[in-house]
Amino acid sequence: MEPDITHIEKILPLIHEYLARGSSNNTPVVQYLDHETLKSELNLSIGHDGVSFEEILKEIEKYLKFSVNTSHSQFFNQLFSGFNLPAFAGDVCASLTNTTMATFEASPVATLLEETLVRKMCTLMGLEGGEGILVSGGSQANMIATLCARNTKVPQMKHSGLTKNKKLVMFISDQSHYSFFNAANILGIGVKNVLKIKSDSYGRMIPRELEKGIKRTIQAGNMPFFIGATSGTTVLGSFDPLHAIAPIAQKYNIWFHVDACFGGSVILSSKYKHLLAGCEQADSIAWDPHKMMSIPLICSVILVKKKGTLYKTCSASGTEYLFHSQNDSMHDLGRMSLQCARKVDALKLWLAWKFHGDKGYDRIITNLFNLADYAAQFVNKHSKLELLAPRNSVSVCFRYIVNKRIQSNRFTIKLRDQLHKTGKSLVNYASIGNRSAIRLMITNPHLTIKDIDHFFENLLETAEELEKNWQDVTHIKFYKKRGNATSTG
Ligand SMILES: *Cc1c(COP(=O)(O)O)cnc(C)c1O
């Protein structure tokens, strides 16, 4: 039986309630339950007989109840967060019209939107006359860039596969995203042929080290084909010096890719866009508007400087059934894509950008930096808190200082777990060298100084409690073990 479409109205109150929870500091960011307990709370099995739509509404309610509220003002866990109404409406309509981006025929409006967005994004990045396509995530954008680079360096690989070439080698920094290793795996490059170049104390790739690595690779008889610089690294939020890396790529004729998945949106901030200076020299750029532009997942783009590259790289044979040569079929974006059916991701980004304008996003991105600066200063001023890396952009990595008796890394992770389990704040942690740091990510456009203060209140309160009741587990085990050893020995 088909559900009555008037039921749509019954979904709205649930959405309202979810959003209201996100905007209150008195509700948990997540109602934490472990895997087993959560499993017993949910009615997971799908039966032979269906259920009524009333039952479905209850399931939706439960789903929203136990999901992590990423629009909550205490959600700092990932590189995305916040609720964006125009984008949300766009996502709902994309689902409603349920079509594919493969052909103009199937997505006439969305094709025009995507073409407009890609042109705008290319222009902002200094890649006028370039091309691009929305893809299913930044990891895929990085993979497509690697594919473009590979097929440019060894064109016969597209048709003949892994030929007996010199070994192809990629260069990224030791702060780069793991997706480059995935790309190397998929594309027959081999994970061990991805070389990690040393970064400086700010987490920026050192150009001198890059050139040394390239020279060594050539001397060993191998073929460097790809440099992946990062604009906005995943942990430290640092920006590689693109203007210094670009000439090296040029000198050795290597594809120059900029992974701006995280930091690409900084190009919209008149105050901080200088961090991307040199991006106009890139052969390709990956950019996730689903991060700092707060567009619902997924919204990612791969931009390429030289028009025609994506078609040449991604098109395959056997597509005659889909791409007919008539009318507007030259606008069939699927010809440039590795995907066949592809969701409309352009509408949500276009609506949000139209709503805020360049000026609105300038203010939003700049404000994220200001809030991160506020948070870093808070850490600096507090005697029990310590930055573990300089603040580069919107990521603040720090620890709570514990007395020498307590193992600091273990304390940091436990502190973070405690914040998670109580639902007070959801923040992640990361390793910086051999130290564990709380990684506070400020990407929610609705945040204010009050929310940052509230986060530190939650953190300090939890840390003090934890420190007071801390029992060093290894310490106890150690003595137990020794005790056992003497009694048996
Ligand atoms: C997030 C991120 C990616 C991966 O993007 P997804 O959209 O999550 O696949 C790649 N590189 C950097 C620097 C990132 O921050």
The ligand as a Gaussian input file, in Angstrom:
#p B3LYP/6-31G(d) Opt

LIG

0 1
 C       38.067000      15.672000       4.340000
 C       39.290000      15.629000       3.565000
 C       39.425000      14.769000       2.469000
 C       38.398000      13.726000       2.137000
 O       37.216000      14.269000       1.721000
 P       35.854000      13.434000       1.857000
 O       34.851000      14.347000       1.243000
 O       35.637000      13.188000       3.308000
 O       36.033000      12.163000       1.091000
 C       40.571000      14.831000       1.722000
 N       41.537000      15.711000       2.034000
 C       41.450000      16.544000       3.076000
 C       42.569000      17.486000       3.366000
 C       40.318000      16.530000       3.885000
 O       40.236000      17.333000       4.952000

